[in-house]
Amino acid sequence: MFSNKDILRFANLETPFYYYDLNLLQTTLTSCAEAAKLYNFHVHYAMKANFNASLLQQIKAIGFGADCVSGGEVNEAIQTGFAKEQIVFAGVGKSDKEINLALDQDIFCFNVESVQELEVINELAGKKGKKARVAIRINPNVDAHTHHNITTGLDENKFGVNSWDLSACAEVLRASANLEFIGIHFHIGSQITNLDVYKNLCVRVNEFAFWFEERGFPVKVLNVGGGLGIDYHNPDQQVPDFGSYFKIFSEFLEIKPGQEVHFELGRALVGQSASLISRVLYVKNGKKKNFVILDAGMTELMRPALYQAYHKIENLTRGSEVALKYDIVGPICESTDCFGKEVEQPETFRGDLFAIRSAGAYGEVMASKYNLRDEIRSVYSEEV
């Protein structure tokens, strides 16, 4: 929800830009931290959701760790000041250069996604005279019931180690002097709003933890990933129900004394904190279609073009009275450069300001310079 003061401020700024509500971000982070503290759960922020420097500083300050999926993210986490003992490194394709960087920084853990990766990390750690802490990312074959392109926990997905390869993992772990097995890791997908899915995940986590314990591998860390969704249709209901989310894991995980439970949340923490603010360049009214052409496009917000993601779109200039249906599109020379089709809006005119809501996750980080577009700017709320 934008105030008249916000809209007047936007009107005097060059568009497009991402507007970050740092007060809302702080409220969300505090809610998550307090809910996790009830169970002594550990939270790592999934940096792939958004690595805007101002956001990272607030996330670090709340005491969360960092979940990284590239050497660049590991380096950014270190530079931001995240504690090394709170940095985990996942990713299905870690290069030797990235692994060496993480080894040099003595991060908390590698979340390993293949038998061969175990062998590579062992070899590289040995050359440095180091011992790398590893957790095995297991593909639990749990359906998250989300969009096919953001599901990660099925047998058909590229992520993680499948159950039939666990025996080979155990053999490599036993034979590897430079690896320290500390736990198991899971991540079943993104934008999960049906919390019952996590009950199914807990059952599988319990089974795999028992599998490793039975074979003489003590499981110190149960890392259950993230994936908690946000309400894109009702962006003003802004803070996810972290209490109910963490409670499920407290009730359904079989947590042994001394075991730690870790989470890797991204979208749920930052998704509602930003909107993409854009200005209408042109309005084209036709016999079959009406088009609103914005100065922001898929180069600024890729999600709708990439996997038909929904974002609520608001005309900030004209209020809320619905008059016409428009296809809301961008200026990029691609037919998929479209934020929404047949979107009900007030009658719209050149120069009107639009907000594309819930753009704090996978928005700015996925921006590109395709068509040699200017780099997207960021604007922040005045107070934190």
N, C-alpha and C positions, 0 to 999 in steps of 0.2 A: 504494500500500500504506500503510495507516494503522497506527500503533503503538497500543498500549493507552493510552499517554499522550495521544495525539491524541484518541482516543475519549472518554476521561474528560474532557478539556477541552471537547469538543463538547457533552457531556451537560449541562454547566453553562451553556451559552449559549442565548440565544433563537434559534430558527430561524424561517425559513430564512436561510442566508447562503452566500456564496461563500468557500471556504477556498483561499487561495493559498499554494502551496509555493514560497517565494522562493528556497530553496536549489536546487530542481529547475530553476527558471527560470534561475538563474545558470549552472548546469551546461549547460543547453541553449544559452544565448547564447554561452558560451565555446566550446562544440563547433562552433557555426556560424561564429563569428569566426575560429577557428583553421583551419577547413577552407577558408573563403573567402580567407584570407590566403595560402594556398599558391599561388593563381593571381592574386593581386592583384585579386580581384573586390570590387565595392562592394555593400553590403547596405543597403537601406532597409526599415524596419519598416512593414508595412501597418497603419496605425493603426485601420482599421475593424474589425480582429479584436478589439481590446480597448484602450481608452484609460484603464484604471485608472491613477491617478497613480503608485502605487508601482511598477507594472510599467514605465511609461514612463521613470521615473528610472533603473531598472536598464538598460533598453535604450539610453538615451542614453549612460549611463556606459561601455557596452561599445564605443561609437564608431560605432554604426549611424546612418544617416540616417532620415528619415521619409517614407513614402509616404502622401499625403493624398488624400481624395476629396470634401472639402468645405472651405468657408472656415473652418468651425468647427474642423476638424482642423488646418488650416494654423495657425490662431491658437493652438490648444493645443500644437502642436509648438514654436512660437516661445516660448510661455510656459514650456514645460518646459525649454527651453534647447537644443533641437536646433539645430545650425548651419544658418543659412539656405542656405548653399551645398550642403547635403545634403538639402534638402526638395524633393520633387517633388509636383506637383499634377495628378492624373488625375480622371476623371469625365466622363460623357457629357453632363451638363447643368450646366455651370458658369454661375452667374449673373454679371451685370456686377459686382455688389457683391463677389462672391467673387474674381473676376479682379482687380479693383482692389485688394483686400486683398493678394493675392499679389504684385501688381506693386509695391505700396508696401513690401513686405518684401524685395523683390529675391531671391526664391527661386531655386533652381538651375534649375528647368525646369517648363514646362507640358507634360503629355502630352496632346496635342490629338486629339480624337476625331471631328472633322468638318471639312469645307472651310469651312463657315460659321463655326465656332469660330475658325479661323485669322483670318478677316476681322475678327471681333469683337475678338480679342486685339490685333491690329495697330492697330485704331482706338483702343482704350482706352489702349494703350501710347503711341500718338502724342500723345494729349491730355496725357499726363504727361511727354512728352519722354523716354521710356524705350525701351529695346529689350528685348523679351521673348525669352528662350531657349525654344525649342519642340522637342519631339520628336513625331513623328507616330505615334500608336497605330494600328497596322495590324491588321485582322482577317485572320489567316492561313488561316482555314478549316481548322484542325487540331482534330480531335475528341479531347477529353481523356478520353473514356470514363468520365465521372462522371455524377452525377444531372443530369437535364435542366435543373433549376432553378439549377444552379451552373456550367453550362458557359457560357463567354463568347467563345470563339474561332471560332464557326461563322458562316457567311454569314447565318443566320437570327437571330443575336443583335444587340442594339442597340448593342453596344460597338464602338468603333474605326472606322477608315476602311476600306472595302472596296477591293480591288485596282483595280476599275474607276474609282475616284475619285482615284487617286494622281496622274494627269496633271493634274487640276484643282488638287490640292494644290501640285504643283510650280509651276503658273502663279501661284497666289496667293503662294507664297513668293518668287518672283522679283519680284513687283510690290509686295511689302510691305517698306517701309523700316524698320519698327519690329519686325521679327521676325528672330531669328537661329536658323536651323535647326542643331541639334546632333546629332540622331540619330533612331533609330526605337525604338518601344516595342511590346511584345506582352504579353498576358496571356490565357491560353487557358482558364482555369477554376480550380476549387478542389478540394481534397481528392484530388489526383492521387497515386496510389500505384504506378502502372505507369510506371517511369522511361523506358521506351522511347518514350513519348509525347513526351518532351523531345528525343529524337533527331529526330523528325519536325519539331518546332518549329525546331530548329537549321537544318535544311535550308531551311525557309522564311525564316528570318532572313537566311541567307546570300544567298538569291535577292533579297530586298528591299533588302538593303544594296548589292548590286551594281547594282540598278535605280537607286537614288539616286546612287551614285558615278558611274555611266555618264552621268548627266544633269547632272553638275557640282555635286552636293551632297555635300561630304565628310561622312562619317558618323563622328562622334567618339564617340558613345555607342550601344551595343547594350544596350537595356533589355529583358530577357526576362521580366519580371514575376515571378510566384511560383507559388503553387498547390500546393506540396509538401504531401502529406497526412500524417496521423498515424494510428496504429493504435488505433481506438476500441474494438476487441474485446479488446485486450491493453494496457490503459493503463499497466501496470507496465513494459512495454518502452517507456521514456518518451522517449528522445532519438532523433529521426530520423537517418537515415544521410546526414548532410550531405556527407560525403566522396564517396560515390558520386554524389550529386546534382550537385555542382559539377564532378566529373570529367567527366561527360557533356558539359557545355558547353565544358570545356577541350578535349575531343577532337573535338567535332563542329562547333563554331563556327569560322568562318574569321576569326580575330582579327588585324587588321592592326596594325603597330607604331603605338603612340600611341592606339589605340582603348581605351575603357573598357567593361567589361561590368558592368551593374547588375542587381540582383535586388530584388524586392519581396516579402519573406516575412512572413507573418502567423501563420496557424494553426500552422505547424511550430515557431515560436518559443514560443508561449504556450499552445497547445491543451491540453497535458498538465499545465499548472501549476496548474490549479484544479479543484475539485469543488464541486458544489452540495450542501450539507448540509441535510437536511430531516428533519422528525419526522412519524411516523404519527399522523394525527388519528383515523381510524376504519378498521376492517376490516369489509368486507361480504362474507360468504360466501354464495354462492347455489348453485343446482342446476347452472347452466351456467357461471357466472363467479364468480371471487373477485376482489374489489377491495381494493387498498391505497390509501387516500386520504391523500395527503401535504399538508403545509402549504405546499409549493412547487408552483407550477403553470406554465403557459405564459407567465405574466407575468414569471417569473424565468428560464425557459429556453425560448425560442421554437422552437428548431431541430426538435424532434420534430413539433410541430404544423405547422410551416411547410413542411418537406419530408421528413417521415418519417425524420428522422435517427436513427441508433442511438447510444445511450450505454449503457455498462455500468452496471448498477444493483446496489448492494450493500447488504445489511442489516448495518450495523456492530454492532448489538446482539446478533444471534443467531449470528454466525459464518457458516460456508459450507455446512452440511449442508442439502441440498435436500429439501424436504418437499412443497411445493405450487406450483401455478402461479397467478400473480396478474396482473391488469391493474394497472399502477402509474399512478395518475392524480392530478391536482391538484384544487384546490377551485374552479377557475374555471367560470363558467356557460357552458361550451362543450363539446360532445361531443369536439372534437379536443384537449382538454386532457388528453393522455395521453402518458406518457413511454415506455411499453412494454407490449405485450400478451403474455399467457401467459408471463410472465417467471418462471423457476424461482427460488424463494427458500425459506429456512427458514420454518417456520410463524411468522407475523408477528403482533405485538400492538400495541395502542395505545401510543404513546410510544416505539416503536423508532426508532432513528436510521438514516437511509438516506443513502448517498452516490451521487450521479449523477456519474460520472467524466468526464474529458476535456472539461471545460466551460470551459476557459480562453479559447477562441476563440468569438466570436459567442454568448456567454452573457450576461454582465453588460451588454454594450453594447446588446443588443437587448431588455433588460428594459423593461417598461411599467407604467403605473399603471392599466391596465384593471381594472374593478371597484373602483376607488379603493384598490388595494393599497398597502401600505406600501412605501417604497423599499427595495430589496434592499441588505443590508449586506455588507461584506467583512471577513474575518478573515484574518490572515497568520501564517505560520510564525514561530516565535520568533527564529530566527537566519537570517542571510543569508550 
